[in-house]
Amino acid sequence: ADKAEKNSPVSIPEATFSKKEIGGIFKDFMSELTVAITRISKDERIKEVYEKYFKPVGIESILNAPIIMNDRFAGFISFTMTKSKVRDWTLQEQRYAASLADLMVSALSKHRGNLLEAEKGELIEKLKSRNKNLQEFNSVVSHNLREPLTQIIGLSDMLQNEKNGSKNGHSNEIISRIADSSNKVDKVIQELSIILSESDPKPSDFKFLSIEKLIKDVIDLLRNDIKTHNVTIEQNLEFQEIKSYRPY
């Protein structure tokens, strides 16, 4: 029990050292592999902070190995002698500490590489999503936008003919249908704006949509073609709703 108590680690409270407080040590970190101090109380570089940080926990000797990444100081590994013991740090011990610091640099570099690879993968996925959005844009322009515009042009010609004397009493209906087609164009443009301005729809953007309402919108869009070709449309819906992203 006495032996276990003797060899038990000393609890050292956390302390944050600034470059201003122990500037000399930080300068040495950038020029040496390790900084070994036999007696902290006698070292002019950190004598001022000895009373504040080291003496209260009984640290008198310390060996620090800097962790330097891309020529920048990132931290250090520290070995200390507690209970006010003094130690002359051997060259072998200093090399051991430096080797541990090198291993830490290697591990951190690998971790950073993994992060960069993950960011690269995320960027690729975003580009794929953006490409999908552009394909959706092309699809919407080719179908949803062209049809109501064709209707507006045709109805405008009919209205112009009535104005020029070929009246058949359909002006009010034509004007109503022009307004309806114009609203459809406006709606499609709004949805295009959403598709192009947002990178990806969020889960909260997915809503339950009425399938019957969606079908009605398509039928209204193709109303002229249905009438011209005398098309009969039948529907038998097993489900009334579908959860989806409305602009798509």
C-alpha positions in Angstrom: 0.0 0.0 0.0 2.8 2.4 0.8 4.5 1.6 -2.5 1.2 2.2 -4.4 0.7 5.5 -2.7 4.3 6.5 -3.4 4.0 5.8 -7.1 0.4 7.1 -7.5 0.1 10.0 -10.0 -0.1 13.6 -8.7 -3.3 15.5 -9.6 -2.2 18.7 -11.3 -4.8 21.4 -11.8 -5.3 22.7 -15.3 -3.4 25.9 -16.2 -3.3 27.9 -19.4 0.1 29.4 -20.2 0.3 32.4 -22.5 3.1 33.2 -24.8 3.4 36.5 -22.9 3.9 34.8 -19.6 6.6 32.3 -20.7 7.7 33.8 -24.0 11.3 32.5 -23.7 10.1 28.9 -23.7 8.0 29.4 -26.8 10.9 30.9 -28.6 13.0 27.9 -27.7 10.3 25.5 -28.9 10.7 26.9 -32.4 14.5 26.3 -32.4 14.9 23.1 -30.3 13.3 19.6 -30.3 12.9 19.7 -26.6 13.1 22.1 -23.7 14.5 20.4 -20.6 14.6 22.3 -17.3 16.4 20.8 -14.2 15.4 23.5 -11.7 12.4 25.7 -12.7 12.9 27.9 -9.7 16.4 28.8 -11.1 15.4 29.2 -14.7 15.2 32.9 -15.7 12.8 32.1 -18.7 9.9 31.1 -16.4 11.0 32.1 -13.0 8.2 34.7 -12.8 5.5 32.0 -13.2 7.1 29.4 -11.0 5.4 30.7 -7.8 2.0 30.9 -9.6 1.9 27.5 -11.4 4.6 25.1 -10.6 5.5 25.5 -6.9 2.0 24.9 -5.6 1.8 21.4 -7.1 5.5 20.5 -6.4 6.9 20.6 -9.9 10.5 21.5 -10.0 11.9 19.7 -13.1 10.1 19.6 -16.5 10.8 18.3 -20.0 8.7 19.7 -22.9 8.6 18.4 -26.5 6.9 20.8 -28.9 4.3 19.8 -31.4 4.9 21.8 -34.6 2.7 21.5 -37.6 3.4 23.4 -40.9 6.0 25.5 -39.1 3.5 26.6 -36.5 3.5 25.8 -32.8 0.4 23.6 -32.0 1.1 22.5 -28.4 3.5 20.4 -26.4 4.0 17.1 -24.5 5.2 17.7 -21.0 7.0 15.4 -18.6 7.4 16.6 -15.0 9.0 15.6 -11.7 6.6 16.2 -8.9 7.1 16.5 -5.1 9.8 19.1 -5.8 12.2 16.4 -7.2 15.0 17.6 -9.3 16.1 15.7 -12.5 18.8 16.1 -15.0 17.0 15.0 -18.2 19.1 12.7 -20.3 19.6 12.9 -24.0 17.8 9.6 -24.4 14.8 11.0 -22.5 14.7 14.1 -24.6 14.8 12.0 -27.8 12.0 9.8 -26.4 9.9 12.9 -25.8 10.6 14.3 -29.2 9.6 10.9 -30.8 6.3 11.1 -29.0 5.7 14.6 -30.3 6.5 13.4 -33.8 4.0 10.6 -33.5 1.4 13.1 -32.3 2.2 15.3 -35.4 1.7 12.3 -37.6 -1.6 11.3 -36.0 -2.9 14.9 -36.2 -1.8 15.1 -39.9 -3.6 11.9 -40.7 -6.7 13.1 -38.8 -6.6 16.4 -40.8 -6.2 14.4 -44.0 -9.3 12.4 -43.1 -11.2 15.6 -42.4 -10.2 17.0 -45.8 -11.2 13.8 -47.5 -14.6 14.0 -45.8 -15.0 17.6 -46.8 -14.1 16.6 -50.4 -16.7 13.9 -50.4 -19.3 16.4 -49.0 -18.4 18.8 -51.7 -18.8 16.2 -54.4 -22.3 15.3 -53.0 -23.3 19.0 -53.1 -22.1 19.2 -56.7 -24.1 16.2 -57.6 -27.2 17.7 -55.9 -26.7 21.0 -57.7 -26.4 19.1 -61.0 -29.7 17.3 -60.1 -31.3 20.7 -59.5 -30.2 21.9 -62.9 -31.6 18.8 -64.5 -34.9 19.5 -62.7 -34.7 23.1 -63.9 -34.4 21.9 -67.5 -37.3 19.4 -67.1 -39.5 22.1 -65.6 -38.7 24.6 -68.4 -39.2 22.0 -71.1 -42.6 20.9 -69.8 -44.3 22.9 -67.0 -43.3 26.3 -68.3 -43.7 25.8 -72.1 -47.3 24.6 -72.0 -48.9 27.5 -70.2 -46.8 29.9 -72.3 -48.2 28.3 -75.4 -51.7 28.6 -74.1 -51.2 32.3 -73.4 -49.9 32.9 -76.9 -52.8 31.0 -78.4 -55.4 32.7 -76.3 -53.9 36.1 -77.0 -54.3 35.4 -80.7 -57.9 34.4 -80.2 -58.5 37.6 -78.3 -56.8 39.7 -81.0 -59.1 38.1 -83.6 -62.2 39.1 -81.7 -60.8 42.6 -81.4 -60.4 42.7 -85.1 -64.0 41.7 -85.8 -64.1 37.9 -85.7 -66.2 38.0 -82.5 -67.8 34.8 -81.2 -68.7 36.0 -77.7 -65.8 34.1 -76.0 -63.8 37.1 -74.7 -64.6 36.6 -71.1 -63.6 32.9 -71.2 -60.4 33.7 -73.1 -59.4 36.4 -70.6 -60.1 34.1 -67.7 -58.0 31.3 -69.3 -55.2 33.8 -70.0 -55.2 34.8 -66.4 -55.2 31.1 -65.3 -52.3 30.3 -67.5 -50.4 33.4 -66.4 -50.8 32.3 -62.7 -49.4 28.9 -63.6 -46.4 30.5 -65.2 -45.9 32.7 -62.2 -46.1 29.6 -59.9 -43.6 27.7 -62.0 -41.1 30.6 -61.9 -41.5 30.8 -58.1 -40.7 27.1 -57.8 -37.8 27.4 -60.2 -36.4 30.2 -58.0 -36.7 27.9 -54.9 -34.9 25.0 -56.7 -32.0 27.2 -57.8 -31.6 29.2 -54.6 -31.5 26.2 -52.2 -28.7 23.7 -52.2 -30.7 20.8 -50.8 -34.3 20.5 -49.4 -34.3 20.0 -45.6 -36.4 17.1 -44.1 -38.9 19.8 -42.9 -39.5 20.9 -46.5 -41.1 17.5 -47.4 -44.9 17.8 -47.0 -47.8 15.5 -47.6 -49.3 16.5 -51.0 -52.7 15.6 -52.4 -52.1 13.3 -55.4 -55.6 14.2 -56.7 -54.7 17.9 -56.6 -51.4 17.2 -58.4 -53.2 15.3 -61.2 -55.8 18.1 -61.5 -53.0 20.6 -62.0 -51.5 18.5 -64.8 -54.9 18.1 -66.4 -55.5 21.8 -66.2 -52.1 22.4 -67.8 -52.9 20.1 -70.7 -56.6 21.1 -71.0 -56.3 22.3 -74.6 -54.6 19.1 -75.8 -57.2 17.0 -74.0 -60.0 18.9 -75.7 -58.4 18.9 -79.1 -57.6 15.2 -79.1 -60.8 14.2 -77.3 -58.8 12.4 -74.5 -60.6 10.6 -71.7 -58.6 10.4 -68.4 -59.5 7.9 -65.7 -57.9 7.7 -62.3 -58.0 5.2 -59.5 -56.0 6.3 -56.5 -55.0 3.7 -53.9 -53.4 6.5 -51.9 -54.6 10.1 -51.5 -51.3 11.7 -50.4 -47.6 11.4 -51.1 -44.8 12.9 -49.0 -42.5 14.9 -51.3 -40.9 18.2 -52.0 -43.4 20.5 -53.7 -41.0 22.3 -56.1 -39.8 19.0 -57.5 
